[in-house]
Amino acid sequence: MKRKYTYLILSILGICATWFYNIQFFQTAADTTMSNFIAETMTTFPAKSIVADISVVAFTFFVWMISESLRLKIQFWWILIPLTFMIAIAFTFPFFMFMRENRLEKIQSGVA
């Protein structure tokens, strides 16, 4: 299997895994506002640790993704920034890797 398909599978897994819990939140919480969602992520020290960890990973990903997208001339890369906040970095990071692999294949085949 090509590596790009592994990234695509991981992207699908990322959206399914995160949204499984997001849907549970929306079905069970009395207050389903975004502010309450964020507030609930800060209820325990382990949750705060995970939020801090993922935040650093997300912003590091943005720095790398932007420079890599411009270097390789990847189209529509910018849509992944809002999707990271609307869906999950567990979806957008592997999806960007899929987009990057597609672009590298085109460059290597001379289609660029």
ZAMARGU-4260 file (C-alpha; in steps of 0.2 Angstrom, whole numbers, plus 5000, padded with zeros to 4 digits):
<rodrens>
0) 5000/5000/5000 | 5006/5017/4996 | 5011/5028/5011 | 4998/5041/5005 | 4984/5029/5008
5) 4991/5025/5026 | 4989/5044/5029 | 4972/5044/5022 | 4966/5030/5033 | 4974/5039/5048
10) 4965/5055/5044 | 4948/5045/5043 | 4953/5037/5060 | 4957/5054/5067 | 4940/5061/5063
15) 4930/5046/5069 | 4940/5044/5085 | 4938/5062/5090 | 4920/5065/5084 | 4914/5049/5093
20) 4918/5059/5109 | 4912/5076/5103 | 4895/5068/5098 | 4894/5061/5115 | 4897/5078/5123
25) 4883/5086/5112 | 4871/5072/5117 | 4874/5072/5135 | 4879/5090/5140 | 4866/5102/5147
30) 4877/5117/5140 | 4883/5112/5122 | 4891/5129/5119 | 4909/5131/5112 | 4914/5140/5128
35) 4907/5126/5139 | 4916/5113/5128 | 4932/5122/5131 | 4929/5125/5149 | 4926/5107/5152
40) 4943/5103/5144 | 4951/5113/5158 | 4943/5103/5173 | 4957/5092/5178 | 4976/5094/5178
45) 4978/5079/5166 | 4965/5087/5154 | 4975/5103/5155 | 4991/5094/5151 | 4984/5086/5136
50) 4977/5103/5130 | 4994/5111/5132 | 5002/5097/5123 | 4990/5097/5108 | 4991/5116/5107
55) 5010/5115/5105 | 5009/5101/5092 | 4995/5111/5082 | 5005/5127/5081 | 5021/5118/5077
60) 5011/5109/5063 | 5005/5125/5056 | 5022/5132/5055 | 5029/5117/5046 | 5013/5115/5035
65) 5013/5133/5029 | 5032/5133/5024 | 5030/5115/5017 | 5015/5120/5007 | 5023/5135/5000
70) 5039/5126/4996 | 5029/5112/4987 | 5015/5123/4980 | 5002/5113/4988 | 4985/5119/4983
75) 4971/5122/4996 | 4983/5119/5011 | 4975/5134/5020 | 4959/5126/5023 | 4967/5114/5035
80) 4970/5128/5048 | 4951/5132/5052 | 4947/5113/5050 | 4960/5109/5064 | 4949/5119/5076
85) 4932/5114/5068 | 4936/5095/5067 | 4953/5090/5075 | 4972/5090/5072 | 4970/5071/5072
90) 4961/5073/5055 | 4970/5088/5048 | 4988/5082/5051 | 4987/5065/5042 | 4976/5073/5029
95) 4990/5086/5025 | 5002/5072/5024 | 4991/5064/5011 | 4990/5080/5002 | 5009/5082/5003
100) 5012/5064/4996 | 5000/5067/4982 | 5010/5083/4978 | 5027/5074/4979 | 5021/5060/4967
105) 5016/5073/4954 | 5033/5082/4956 | 5042/5066/4954 | 5032/5060/4939 | 5035/5077/4931
110) 5017/5082/4931 | 5020/5097/4943
</rodrens>
